[in-house]
């Protein structure tokens, strides 16, 4: 009986070590807990790869498929700004197209890209659909509040689409959106594997992505 009691009380201590360790870094201390849209998007790694790897030659500077080489290609390069087309294509399909190319098209393979580079490139491609793009760094158990404003937005009808509802939850309160982590076992298992995991939230009004929010969930206590 005594041995069981010792085992039970050891578990919280282990959890505290796992989640409190990253707090020693100054980056965690600087995480914001409030954002207001729109924010000027910083140049992301995905955008840098898109422009430096000559993706613009076919897909265009704006991602609309109107690059200067597009005219001679059949089929034409995909228009990343077309909501109805892109909404039906899963991230995995885009990743495979980047990594292996697309047979019968002008899309070449990029075997030299790392998994992280491909994920960042996919995220940038997704951001081309959105009016605003925002990255949120979120500690386990913390909440980030986003003020989406009221100008030109139907607050009653816009939808929230969560990529991984098992990891995070999103709640709407007027023109505020609250993002927090799910403190359940699935989130815990994911953060046991890595210090940071990523998911996405879309704020959609009719057939238009108002904002694409990249949520980076960190293994730390908020």
C-alpha positions, 0 to 999 in steps of 0.5 A: 500500500505504501509503495502505491502511494509513493508512485502516485505522488511521483507523477506530478513531480515528473510532469512539473519537470517536463513542463517547467523546464522551457520556462528558463528561456527568455522566449517564453517570457516574451509570448504575447497573450493578446493580438489585434487583427489586422497585424502586418505579417512578418516574412516567414520561412515559407515565404522566403522559400517560395520566393528564393526557390523560383516558385513565383516563375509559375505560380506568380508573386501573388500565388495566383498561377500567373507567373511568367512561365505559366502561359506555356504550361498545360495544365496551368499552375494551381491558383493558390488564391482560389478558396473553393479549389484550395479548401478541398485539398488537404495539406498532405497532398500539397506536401507530396506535390512539393516533395515528389512533384506532380506527374504530367504537369510542370511541377518539379520534385524538391527532394532537397527540402527538409520536412520542416521547410515543406511544412513552412512552405505549405503554411505560406501557401495556405496564408495566400487565401487569408486577408490576415496571417498571424502566428501565436505562440501558446504555452500549455494551459495559457490562453491567447486572445485575438481581437478581430475587430468589427469593420466589415465583418458579420460577427454572427455568421463567421465560422471557426475551423480548427485543424486539430481540435484535440490539441486546442479549443477556440471560443468566440465572444463578440469580436474576441477569439480565445485560443487555449490548449486542451489539457487532456491526455492527447495534448500531453502525449503530443508534447511529450514527443516534442517541445513545440507542436503546431496546428492551425485555425481559420476564421472564415466568412462565407467563402473567404478566409478572414484570417489564418492563425498558426498556433505553436503550442509549447511545452511550458506552463503559461 
